[in-house]
Amino acid sequence: MPAVPSFIVAIPARYGSTRLPAKPLRDLGGVPMVVRVAQRALQAGAGQVVVAVDDTRVAEALAGQGVDICMTRPDHASGSDRLAEVAAHYGWADDAVVVNLQGDEPFAPAAGIREVARALAEDDAPMATLATPVTDAHELFDPNVVKLVRGANGRALYFSRAPLPWARDAFAIGRDALPESVPFLRHIGIYAYRAGFLARYTGLSRTPLERAESLEQLRVLEHGYPIAVRLTPEPFPPGIDTEADVERAERWLATQR
């Protein structure tokens, strides 16, 4: 396997959250969630880890963790917009590989972080992401699970909340099991960008498919930019968005001790 290129990990960590207030500071096994995310980034071997915060309480929780902290505006519409501000602040080279690791992914595998950086470095697309095979029919038909299809060149053709691709003959018979030999893929929400693309991305207008599916990555495709897709080498546990997710994470941590 080719060597992993030099890469930066940028972590958007917004304090305000309607579903989970003060999300970055939520305690997971005695450690704030944002600190666990930062530790994962460091374990992946990033040349620089930056946490983009909008509240001094999050910055204080990260003190002494060996990461850079960038105070950003509180009114960004998305994590990508927040990272564009960070890229401008640091003046990263246009071709620098920047991995956007979500601030609610405290168990993201280091191998997966490295793989999305490698995917971008090995492709001339301005953006890359990861996927994993869909394992059962319930997952395929769940609109909360984002599916994708990719071409023979390893680039995304489309992302959707709908079952994708539609196995016409098999699903005409039944939809309780997945037909074999169909490349059903679930999207994993980790991205790598070339730093120069971040500013362009935030300037792109919202698009009809993005609005319909409520998927920001469709804005990139609709504006004609390719997205490289690779399979994750290790599973990504679910992110943390709700109180139920916190409880699940605590139970999982208890089994690791």
C-alpha positions in Angstrom: 0.0 0.0 0.0 1.4 3.5 -0.9 2.6 5.7 1.9 0.1 8.1 3.4 0.8 11.6 2.3 1.2 14.5 4.7 -2.2 15.7 5.7 -4.0 18.1 8.1 -7.0 17.2 10.2 -9.5 20.0 10.9 -12.3 19.3 13.3 -15.3 21.6 13.4 -16.6 21.7 17.0 -19.7 23.9 17.4 -20.8 24.4 20.9 -24.5 25.0 20.1 -26.6 22.0 19.2 -30.3 21.7 19.3 -30.4 18.0 19.7 -27.5 17.7 22.1 -26.6 21.0 23.9 -22.9 21.6 24.6 -22.1 18.6 22.4 -18.3 18.9 22.2 -18.0 18.9 26.0 -20.2 15.9 26.6 -18.5 13.5 28.9 -17.6 10.1 27.5 -15.9 7.8 29.9 -14.5 10.8 31.8 -13.1 12.6 28.7 -14.9 15.4 26.8 -16.1 14.2 23.3 -14.0 16.8 21.5 -10.8 15.7 23.2 -11.5 12.1 22.1 -12.0 13.3 18.5 -8.7 15.2 18.7 -6.9 12.2 20.1 -8.1 10.1 17.1 -6.7 12.7 14.7 -3.3 12.6 16.4 -3.3 8.8 16.4 -3.8 8.9 12.6 -0.5 10.7 12.2 -1.8 14.1 10.9 1.0 16.7 10.4 -1.3 19.3 12.0 -4.6 19.0 14.0 -6.8 22.1 14.2 -10.0 22.3 16.1 -12.3 25.0 14.8 -14.3 26.2 17.8 -16.8 29.0 18.4 -16.8 29.0 22.2 -14.0 29.5 24.7 -15.3 26.6 26.8 -14.4 24.2 24.1 -11.0 25.8 23.6 -10.3 25.4 27.4 -11.2 21.7 27.3 -8.5 21.2 24.6 -5.7 22.9 26.5 -2.6 20.7 26.6 -3.8 18.2 24.1 -1.2 19.0 21.5 -3.6 20.5 18.9 -4.1 23.9 17.5 -7.3 25.8 18.3 -8.8 28.3 15.9 -11.6 30.5 17.1 -14.2 30.9 14.3 -17.4 32.8 13.7 -20.5 31.3 15.4 -22.8 31.9 12.4 -21.4 29.4 9.8 -24.0 27.4 8.0 -22.0 24.2 7.9 -18.7 22.6 9.1 -17.2 23.1 5.6 -17.8 26.8 5.9 -16.1 26.8 9.2 -13.1 25.0 7.8 -12.9 27.5 4.9 -12.3 30.2 7.6 -9.7 28.0 9.2 -7.9 27.4 5.9 -7.8 31.1 5.2 -6.5 31.8 8.7 -3.6 29.5 8.4 -2.9 30.2 4.7 -2.6 26.6 3.8 -1.2 25.8 0.3 -3.9 25.2 -2.3 -2.8 21.6 -2.7 -2.7 20.8 1.0 -4.8 17.8 2.0 -7.3 18.7 4.7 -9.3 16.0 6.3 -12.6 17.2 7.8 -13.2 15.0 10.8 -16.6 15.7 12.4 -16.5 16.8 16.0 -19.1 14.1 17.0 -17.0 11.1 15.7 -15.0 10.2 18.9 -14.4 6.6 17.7 -13.3 7.3 14.1 -10.6 4.7 13.3 -7.2 6.1 12.6 -6.9 3.9 9.5 -10.0 5.5 8.1 -8.7 9.0 8.6 -5.5 8.0 6.8 -7.4 6.3 4.0 -9.5 9.4 3.1 -6.3 11.4 3.0 -4.7 8.8 0.7 -7.8 8.7 -1.5 -7.4 12.4 -2.2 -3.7 12.3 -2.7 -4.0 9.5 -5.3 -6.7 11.3 -7.3 -6.8 14.8 -8.9 -10.4 15.3 -7.6 -10.7 18.3 -5.2 -12.6 16.2 -2.7 -12.7 12.6 -1.4 -14.8 10.5 1.0 -15.3 7.0 2.2 -17.9 4.2 1.9 -18.6 0.8 3.2 -20.7 -2.1 1.9 -24.4 -2.1 3.0 -24.9 -5.3 5.0 -28.7 -5.8 5.1 -31.9 -4.7 3.4 -33.1 -2.6 6.3 -30.0 -0.5 6.0 -30.5 0.0 2.3 -34.1 1.1 2.7 -33.5 3.4 5.7 -33.6 7.1 4.5 -31.3 8.0 7.4 -28.6 5.9 5.8 -27.0 7.7 2.9 -26.1 5.5 0.0 -23.9 6.1 -3.0 -22.8 4.7 -6.3 -19.4 5.1 -7.9 -18.0 4.7 -11.3 -15.2 2.4 -12.5 -12.8 5.3 -11.9 -13.6 5.3 -8.2 -15.5 8.6 -8.3 -19.0 9.2 -6.9 -21.8 9.1 -9.4 -24.6 10.0 -6.9 -25.5 10.1 -3.2 -29.0 9.4 -2.1 -31.2 8.6 0.9 -33.2 6.3 -1.4 -32.1 2.7 -2.1 -29.3 2.9 -4.6 -28.8 1.2 -7.0 -32.2 -0.3 -7.6 -31.9 -4.0 -8.3 -35.0 -4.1 -10.6 -35.5 -7.9 -11.0 -34.5 -8.9 -7.5 -36.7 -6.2 -5.8 -39.6 -7.1 -8.0 -39.6 -10.5 -6.2 -38.9 -9.3 -2.7 -37.1 -6.7 -0.6 -36.3 -8.5 2.5 -32.8 -9.6 1.4 -30.1 -8.0 -0.6 -29.3 -9.6 -4.0 -25.7 -10.8 -4.5 -23.2 -9.1 -6.8 -24.8 -5.7 -6.5 -22.4 -3.0 -5.1 -24.6 -1.4 -2.4 -22.5 1.2 -0.5 -23.2 3.3 2.5 -21.6 6.7 2.7 -19.3 7.5 5.7 -19.4 11.2 6.5 -15.7 12.0 6.5 -14.2 14.1 3.8 -10.8 15.3 2.5 -10.4 18.5 0.6 -7.6 20.3 -1.2 -7.3 23.4 0.8 -7.8 25.6 -2.2 -11.1 24.0 -2.9 -12.6 24.9 0.5 -13.0 28.6 -0.4 -14.5 27.6 -3.8 -16.9 25.1 -2.2 -18.3 27.6 0.2 -19.0 30.0 -2.7 -21.1 27.4 -4.6 -24.8 28.1 -4.7 -27.2 25.5 -3.2 -28.6 23.2 -5.8 -32.0 21.4 -6.4 -30.7 17.9 -5.7 -28.9 19.1 -2.5 -32.2 20.7 -1.3 -34.3 17.6 -2.2 -32.0 15.1 -0.5 -30.6 17.4 2.2 -27.1 16.3 1.3 -24.4 18.9 0.9 -22.1 16.7 -1.1 -24.6 16.8 -4.0 -23.8 20.5 -4.4 -20.3 19.5 -5.4 -21.5 17.0 -8.0 -24.2 19.3 -9.4 -21.6 22.0 -9.9 -19.4 19.6 -11.9 -16.7 18.7 -9.4 -15.7 15.1 -8.9 -15.5 13.3 -5.5 -13.1 10.4 -5.1 -14.6 7.5 -3.1 -12.6 4.7 -1.4 -13.7 1.8 0.9 -12.9 2.3 4.6 -10.3 -0.2 5.9 -12.0 -0.3 9.3 -15.6 0.2 10.4 -16.7 3.7 11.6 -18.9 3.4 14.7 -22.0 5.7 14.6 -21.5 9.4 15.4 -23.1 11.0 18.4 -26.1 13.3 17.8 -28.6 12.4 20.6 -28.8 11.4 24.3 -29.4 7.9 23.2 -26.2 8.0 21.2 -24.3 9.1 24.3 -25.7 6.2 26.3 -24.8 3.8 23.6 -21.2 5.2 23.5 -20.9 4.9 27.3 -22.0 1.2 27.1 -19.4 0.6 24.3 -16.6 2.3 26.3 -17.5 0.1 29.4 -16.8 -3.0 27.3 -13.4 -1.7 26.3 -12.1 -1.2 29.8 
